[in-house]
Amino acid sequence: MIQHYSTPLPLSAIGALALGHKIDAIKIVRQENPLSLKEAKEAVEAYERAHPDLHAATTPKPATSMSIWLSAIVIFITAACVTWIFLLLNQS
């Protein structure tokens, strides 16, 4: 049987959940509400079930081809500058 808790989660607990820190969210709920560990865990999990898009903001975006090209260009320019400086210093 699924229990629904009417205990609202503190904003700090919701923030911890959004960052993927479930244990911290449970600790925050316990600190701010007179709940047992089991009740706090169930309240946090009920909130997660009610808000499935909560973790959507924390998933990393795949690298686009533009970002890969920009990274390659930056690496190439850096290597060229280091090589140029090395050649200048060793001319003497």
ZIVEN-V793400 format. One record per residue. N is the residue number from 1. PSI is psi in degrees with one decimal (* if undefined). D_CENTER is the distance of its C-alpha to the mean C-alpha in whole Angstrom. Layout:
n=<N,N>
psi=<PSI,PSI>
d_center=<D_CENTER,D_CENTER>
This chain:
n=<1,2,3,4,5,6,7,8,9,10,11,12,13,14,15,16,17,18,19,20,21,22,23,24,25,26,27,28,29,30,31,32,33,34,35,36,37,38,39,40,41,42,43,44,45,46,47,48,49,50,51,52,53,54,55,56,57,58,59,60,61,62,63,64,65,66,67,68,69,70,71,72,73,74,75,76,77,78,79,80,81,82,83,84,85,86,87,88,89,90,91,92>
psi=<128.8,127.2,140.1,126.6,138.2,2.0,115.6,142.3,139.1,152.4,-34.6,-34.0,-38.3,-39.7,-41.2,-40.1,-41.6,-29.6,-3.3,16.9,76.0,-41.1,-41.1,-38.8,-41.2,-42.4,-42.2,-42.5,-41.7,-35.9,-35.2,-7.5,145.9,70.3,153.4,170.7,-42.6,-43.2,-40.4,-41.9,-43.7,-35.8,-42.4,-43.5,-35.6,-39.2,-41.5,-41.9,-36.8,-20.2,73.0,-20.5,3.4,-40.1,-1.1,-31.3,-18.7,-5.2,133.7,143.6,142.9,149.0,131.8,164.6,-31.0,-43.7,-32.4,-43.3,-42.1,-40.7,-42.7,-41.1,-42.9,-43.3,-42.6,-45.4,-41.4,-45.3,-39.3,-42.5,-43.4,-42.3,-43.8,-46.2,-41.6,-43.0,-38.2,-41.1,-27.3,8.0,-31.0,*>
d_center=<32,29,29,27,26,27,25,23,19,19,17,15,14,13,11,10,10,7,5,6,9,12,14,14,14,17,19,18,20,23,23,24,26,29,27,27,24,25,25,22,20,22,21,18,18,20,18,15,19,20,16,15,14,11,8,10,8,4,7,8,12,15,17,19,23,23,20,22,25,24,22,26,28,26,27,30,31,30,32,35,35,35,38,40,39,40,43,44,44,46,49,51>
